[in-house]
Amino acid sequence: MFSVGVLTLSDKGAAGQRDDRSGPLLAQWIAPLPAQVVIQEMIADDPVALRERLVDYCDRRGLDLVLTTGGTGVAPRDITPDVTRDVSDRLIPGLGEMMRMEGYRHNPRAVLSRAVAGIRGRTLIVNLPGSPRAVQENIALLLPLLSHTLEKIRGDEADCGAPPI
């Protein structure tokens, strides 16, 4: 069982002006891993608060996976990828590239996402866009990769070989 944190970034949501639809959607979609969401929060697009949460989730709580939603675009307050990059020990560029490539098929604006994925200690952090539709599309892409990725981060030494066809 993997422990998961879901963190929504939204100025309007944190101010009570918008409901969080993406965070709960993520929590539903990751259940097949198997995974247990141990914390789910919404905060404003604030770099200090985001850094504090990510460090807490990874270092203090020791979560296996942190999924963020929101703040991945090009607006001035979209800081999620920047902070994620700063707190990560290693990046996994292919995950963000895959999400943008597949997202483009549904919406050409998906290439404006700056979402990143990184590893801090033994925790995988993945940024997802804020829209519920984009969350569904992206988590569907990630699900087949997450268990393997998390096992490898935990130290699994089994060969990675080609996936079954």
Backbone bond lengths (Angstrom), bond angles and torsions (degrees), N, CA, C in turn:
res aa  C-N    CA-C-N  psi(-1)  N-CA   C-N-CA  omega(-1)  CA-C   N-CA-C  phi
1 M - - - 1.464 - - 1.529 108.39 -
2 F 1.320 115.90 128.14 1.464 121.43 179.05 1.526 109.79 -95.74
3 S 1.321 116.46 140.17 1.465 121.05 176.13 1.526 108.36 -93.10
4 V 1.324 114.99 135.74 1.464 120.88 -171.63 1.520 110.94 -131.68
5 G 1.325 115.02 141.71 1.452 122.56 169.71 1.515 108.85 -115.39
6 V 1.314 116.96 136.54 1.458 122.40 177.21 1.523 107.08 -118.10
7 L 1.320 115.47 123.81 1.462 120.84 -175.45 1.524 109.59 -127.26
8 T 1.317 116.50 117.45 1.458 122.65 177.57 1.516 108.84 -97.00
9 L 1.319 115.92 132.89 1.466 121.49 175.89 1.512 108.89 -110.71
10 S 1.322 115.54 119.00 1.460 120.63 -178.84 1.517 109.03 -163.02
11 D 1.318 116.49 118.92 1.460 120.30 176.00 1.526 110.41 -61.67
12 K 1.340 116.45 -47.16 1.466 120.21 -179.08 1.524 111.46 -65.97
13 G 1.313 117.05 -40.51 1.458 120.35 179.36 1.516 111.76 -64.54
14 A 1.334 116.59 -44.15 1.464 120.64 -179.94 1.520 111.41 -65.23
15 A 1.345 116.68 -27.33 1.461 121.28 178.58 1.526 112.19 -87.02
16 G 1.340 117.96 1.92 1.456 121.56 179.22 1.516 114.03 79.28
17 Q 1.334 117.71 15.29 1.465 121.64 -178.36 1.528 112.94 -96.13
18 R 1.342 116.79 -4.95 1.459 120.98 -179.17 1.525 108.06 -152.76
19 D 1.337 115.84 139.86 1.457 120.41 175.85 1.519 110.03 -78.69
20 D 1.323 115.78 148.45 1.454 121.42 175.51 1.520 108.52 -84.11
21 R 1.319 117.03 108.44 1.460 120.88 176.90 1.524 111.00 -101.72
22 S 1.314 117.65 -25.26 1.464 120.91 -175.82 1.524 112.95 -78.50
23 G 1.320 118.13 -41.34 1.458 121.12 179.73 1.519 112.76 -59.08
24 P 1.339 118.49 -52.11 1.463 119.94 177.69 1.532 112.81 -60.83
25 L 1.321 116.93 -34.53 1.454 120.98 177.88 1.530 110.80 -63.43
26 L 1.322 116.75 -43.03 1.464 121.00 176.42 1.522 111.03 -60.23
27 A 1.319 115.89 -44.34 1.469 120.39 -179.38 1.532 110.83 -59.69
28 Q 1.318 117.63 -37.90 1.462 121.52 178.42 1.528 111.44 -68.44
29 W 1.306 116.07 -44.40 1.463 121.22 -172.99 1.521 113.53 -69.62
30 I 1.323 118.99 -27.75 1.462 119.02 -175.13 1.527 113.37 -87.44
31 A 1.312 118.12 -5.48 1.473 120.97 -179.49 1.529 113.69 -53.07
32 P 1.344 120.44 -35.25 1.465 119.74 -178.91 1.534 115.22 -66.93
33 L 1.291 119.66 -6.54 1.483 120.11 -174.52 1.531 115.44 -55.89
34 P 1.219 130.77 -51.95 1.463 131.59 1.96 1.533 110.97 -79.20
35 A 1.311 113.79 146.39 1.456 119.84 -177.89 1.518 110.30 -146.32
36 Q 1.309 114.54 153.74 1.453 120.24 175.62 1.519 107.92 -124.42
37 V 1.326 115.80 122.77 1.456 120.69 175.37 1.525 106.95 -76.71
38 V 1.321 116.73 114.51 1.462 120.67 -177.89 1.524 111.89 -98.79
39 I 1.323 116.39 -16.69 1.462 119.76 174.68 1.516 108.85 -152.33
40 Q 1.337 114.66 137.99 1.456 121.64 176.99 1.519 107.04 -139.51
41 E 1.326 115.90 121.77 1.469 120.80 -176.14 1.515 110.93 -137.83
42 M 1.334 114.81 164.19 1.454 122.19 169.95 1.525 107.77 -129.52
43 I 1.338 114.76 132.71 1.460 120.32 177.08 1.523 108.98 -133.65
44 A 1.325 116.03 165.05 1.459 121.34 175.52 1.531 109.36 -70.98
45 D 1.309 115.94 162.84 1.466 122.08 177.05 1.521 109.24 -73.63
46 D 1.306 116.12 73.90 1.460 122.19 -176.27 1.525 108.27 -122.75
47 P 1.335 118.31 120.81 1.465 119.90 -175.33 1.528 114.20 -61.92
48 V 1.319 117.87 -35.88 1.467 120.32 -179.47 1.525 109.92 -68.34
49 A 1.328 117.01 -46.82 1.471 120.77 179.63 1.527 110.92 -63.43
50 L 1.332 117.11 -40.88 1.458 120.01 -179.94 1.521 110.41 -64.96
51 R 1.300 117.24 -44.78 1.469 120.15 179.07 1.537 110.27 -59.81
52 E 1.331 116.62 -44.86 1.467 120.35 179.00 1.522 110.99 -58.97
53 R 1.349 117.42 -43.84 1.466 120.71 -179.01 1.523 110.76 -65.25
54 L 1.329 116.98 -46.75 1.464 119.54 -177.51 1.523 111.40 -62.37
55 V 1.319 117.09 -43.49 1.469 120.28 178.35 1.527 109.93 -63.78
56 D 1.325 117.53 -42.01 1.464 121.14 178.01 1.522 110.99 -61.68
57 Y 1.327 117.28 -49.61 1.466 121.53 -177.95 1.526 111.28 -61.11
58 C 1.326 116.89 -40.69 1.473 120.88 -175.98 1.527 112.54 -82.47
59 D 1.323 116.95 -52.49 1.461 121.44 -170.64 1.526 113.30 -85.42
60 R 1.307 117.72 -45.67 1.455 120.04 -175.75 1.528 112.55 -85.46
61 R 1.322 116.52 -46.23 1.465 120.62 -178.01 1.525 112.37 -84.58
62 G 1.343 117.18 -21.73 1.457 121.33 178.87 1.519 114.26 63.61
63 L 1.333 117.11 35.50 1.463 120.05 179.61 1.526 110.51 -64.61
64 D 1.314 116.15 151.95 1.460 121.00 176.66 1.523 111.53 -79.51
65 L 1.319 116.47 -34.99 1.460 121.61 -172.86 1.520 109.92 -142.77
66 V 1.324 116.06 135.27 1.458 122.25 172.26 1.522 106.96 -123.02
67 L 1.319 115.61 121.43 1.464 121.70 176.36 1.515 108.17 -109.11
68 T 1.332 115.69 123.92 1.456 119.32 175.14 1.518 108.24 -106.81
69 T 1.309 115.79 151.69 1.454 120.86 175.10 1.522 107.70 -135.75
70 G 1.322 114.85 130.68 1.461 121.20 -179.77 1.515 112.75 100.34
71 G 1.329 114.08 157.50 1.461 120.82 175.33 1.511 114.85 74.37
72 T 1.335 117.87 24.36 1.466 120.24 -176.97 1.524 113.89 -101.98
73 G 1.324 117.32 -2.33 1.468 120.47 -174.30 1.519 113.63 -85.97
74 V 1.314 114.34 -151.77 1.466 120.69 -174.29 1.531 113.58 -110.88
75 A 1.323 117.30 4.21 1.465 120.60 177.75 1.533 109.48 -66.44
76 P 1.318 117.46 154.66 1.472 119.72 -177.30 1.526 114.89 -54.83
77 R 1.341 119.59 -32.05 1.471 121.04 -178.31 1.523 113.17 -94.55
78 D 1.320 117.97 4.99 1.471 121.94 176.66 1.527 108.92 -80.58
79 I 1.337 115.71 93.90 1.464 121.84 -171.17 1.533 113.30 -117.08
80 T 1.325 117.10 0.47 1.464 119.54 -173.86 1.531 113.18 -57.28
81 P 1.345 119.21 -49.79 1.472 118.37 -179.41 1.530 113.03 -63.68
82 D 1.313 116.70 -35.36 1.469 120.34 -178.50 1.521 111.15 -64.35
83 V 1.323 116.40 -45.45 1.462 120.84 -179.81 1.527 110.01 -70.04
84 T 1.327 116.91 -40.72 1.468 120.14 178.11 1.527 110.24 -59.64
85 R 1.308 116.60 -44.40 1.466 121.16 178.68 1.531 110.15 -60.55
86 D 1.321 116.61 -42.43 1.469 121.39 -178.11 1.533 112.74 -64.25
87 V 1.336 117.49 -37.04 1.465 119.68 -176.14 1.529 112.88 -89.39
88 S 1.322 117.63 -10.96 1.466 120.91 -176.65 1.525 111.65 -82.07
89 D 1.338 114.86 143.41 1.463 121.24 173.29 1.526 110.54 -81.07
90 R 1.339 115.07 -37.10 1.462 121.35 -179.82 1.520 108.54 -141.98
91 L 1.328 116.46 145.89 1.464 121.37 177.44 1.525 109.85 -102.76
92 I 1.324 115.54 155.31 1.461 123.09 174.02 1.530 106.34 -121.26
93 P 1.329 118.27 82.09 1.468 121.25 -173.66 1.523 114.35 -59.56
94 G 1.321 117.49 -30.99 1.459 120.17 -176.49 1.515 114.42 -59.98
95 L 1.335 117.74 -30.93 1.470 119.10 -178.94 1.526 111.29 -68.09
96 G 1.316 117.21 -45.68 1.467 120.13 177.37 1.521 111.33 -64.90
97 E 1.334 116.15 -40.63 1.467 120.37 179.08 1.521 110.72 -61.90
98 M 1.338 116.48 -42.86 1.458 121.03 -179.91 1.531 110.58 -62.48
99 M 1.328 116.64 -44.52 1.460 119.45 -178.32 1.525 111.27 -64.73
100 R 1.333 117.23 -41.04 1.465 119.70 178.49 1.524 111.09 -66.53
101 M 1.332 117.14 -42.73 1.460 121.20 -178.44 1.535 110.80 -61.95
102 E 1.322 116.55 -49.06 1.463 119.73 -179.97 1.532 110.91 -69.64
103 G 1.316 117.26 -38.32 1.460 120.83 179.02 1.507 112.93 -60.57
104 Y 1.322 116.45 -34.60 1.464 121.45 179.72 1.526 111.29 -58.73
105 R 1.329 116.44 -31.15 1.472 120.00 179.62 1.518 111.57 -65.11
106 H 1.329 116.82 -28.44 1.463 121.66 -178.07 1.520 112.18 -96.71
107 N 1.333 115.72 -31.67 1.460 120.82 -176.27 1.532 108.21 -157.20
108 P 1.331 118.34 113.83 1.458 120.49 -178.24 1.532 114.17 -56.00
109 R 1.311 117.21 -23.76 1.472 120.00 179.11 1.527 112.81 -71.46
110 A 1.317 117.35 -10.67 1.469 120.94 179.50 1.527 111.72 -59.60
111 V 1.327 117.18 -25.50 1.468 119.22 -179.95 1.526 111.84 -70.67
112 L 1.321 117.61 -10.93 1.464 120.99 176.79 1.524 112.15 -80.79
113 S 1.317 116.56 -10.28 1.466 119.98 177.05 1.528 109.28 -66.42
114 R 1.313 116.04 136.66 1.466 121.59 177.55 1.525 110.27 -107.76
115 A 1.330 116.81 17.84 1.464 122.59 -176.35 1.524 111.66 -51.58
116 V 1.325 115.30 139.90 1.460 121.70 177.29 1.526 109.14 -129.24
117 A 1.321 114.41 165.81 1.464 121.65 172.50 1.516 106.58 -130.94
118 G 1.319 115.67 138.40 1.454 119.13 -179.49 1.515 111.33 -148.91
119 I 1.312 114.56 169.43 1.457 122.06 178.94 1.518 107.92 -118.19
120 R 1.316 115.42 128.93 1.465 121.78 172.12 1.521 106.40 -119.87
121 G 1.315 115.98 113.98 1.456 119.33 -176.16 1.506 109.80 61.82
122 R 1.337 116.31 -113.05 1.468 121.63 179.18 1.538 110.88 -117.11
123 T 1.331 115.28 27.20 1.465 120.71 -178.96 1.523 110.07 -118.70
124 L 1.319 116.24 132.60 1.458 122.49 173.57 1.524 108.17 -91.70
125 I 1.321 116.58 129.60 1.467 122.93 176.19 1.525 107.05 -115.32
126 V 1.336 116.75 127.67 1.460 121.12 178.80 1.520 108.71 -129.52
127 N 1.328 116.06 127.32 1.462 122.11 175.86 1.525 109.39 -90.36
128 L 1.320 115.93 134.18 1.456 121.62 173.39 1.523 108.47 -122.92
129 P 1.331 117.21 155.06 1.466 119.86 176.34 1.522 111.21 -61.36
130 G 1.318 116.20 171.77 1.458 120.92 -176.24 1.513 116.08 -89.57
131 S 1.318 118.43 -20.08 1.461 118.56 -176.05 1.530 110.45 -77.18
132 P 1.330 117.26 140.40 1.469 120.18 179.60 1.530 112.66 -56.63
133 R 1.320 117.04 -40.25 1.468 119.86 179.30 1.526 110.99 -62.00
134 A 1.329 116.93 -46.13 1.464 120.80 179.70 1.528 111.03 -66.22
135 V 1.322 117.17 -35.25 1.459 120.85 176.87 1.524 109.50 -60.90
136 Q 1.326 117.66 -48.09 1.467 121.24 179.89 1.521 111.29 -60.37
137 E 1.323 116.58 -46.22 1.468 120.26 -179.21 1.527 111.14 -62.36
138 N 1.321 116.56 -42.62 1.460 120.55 -175.91 1.520 113.34 -75.52
139 I 1.314 117.93 -40.74 1.462 118.87 -179.41 1.528 109.96 -68.45
140 A 1.329 117.39 -31.31 1.466 120.12 175.49 1.527 110.64 -62.39
141 L 1.314 117.39 -36.09 1.471 121.60 176.45 1.520 111.68 -69.69
142 L 1.312 116.40 -39.56 1.469 121.56 -174.36 1.524 113.54 -76.47
143 L 1.315 117.47 -34.00 1.469 121.00 -173.37 1.528 114.22 -49.41
144 P 1.341 118.94 -46.28 1.464 117.88 -178.46 1.534 113.97 -65.51
145 L 1.325 117.51 -15.98 1.468 121.55 -177.55 1.518 113.85 -101.00
146 L 1.306 117.44 -20.28 1.462 120.23 -169.35 1.526 114.55 -65.97
147 S 1.311 118.77 -47.52 1.470 119.61 -178.36 1.518 111.37 -58.65
148 H 1.320 116.25 -46.98 1.467 120.56 179.33 1.531 110.67 -61.05
149 T 1.308 116.32 -45.86 1.463 120.78 -179.36 1.520 111.07 -61.11
150 L 1.325 116.80 -46.16 1.460 120.77 -179.15 1.527 111.51 -65.72
151 E 1.318 117.67 -38.07 1.471 120.54 177.19 1.531 109.96 -63.61
152 K 1.306 117.66 -41.60 1.468 121.32 179.03 1.523 111.07 -64.22
153 I 1.310 116.41 -42.28 1.467 120.17 178.15 1.525 110.25 -62.14
154 R 1.327 117.18 -35.30 1.474 122.37 177.79 1.533 112.04 -70.62
155 G 1.340 116.80 -13.09 1.455 119.58 177.67 1.512 115.53 111.04
156 D 1.322 118.56 8.72 1.460 121.23 178.19 1.524 109.70 -55.47
157 E 1.326 116.58 128.23 1.455 121.25 -176.55 1.524 113.49 -102.73
158 A 1.303 118.67 4.59 1.462 121.49 178.80 1.523 110.31 -61.82
159 D 1.331 116.28 150.67 1.456 120.52 178.51 1.520 109.62 -61.92
160 C 1.321 114.84 147.70 1.469 120.09 -178.18 1.520 112.79 -90.29
161 G 1.311 118.78 -19.54 1.465 123.29 176.93 1.511 115.75 17.03
162 A 1.294 115.42 171.10 1.460 121.76 -179.68 1.521 110.25 -66.40
163 P 1.327 117.47 141.95 1.470 119.77 177.61 1.523 110.10 -68.31
164 P 1.315 117.75 154.25 1.464 120.20 178.54 1.517 110.71 -63.65
165 I 1.309 114.71 146.22 1.473 119.74 -178.65 1.499 110.31 -91.53
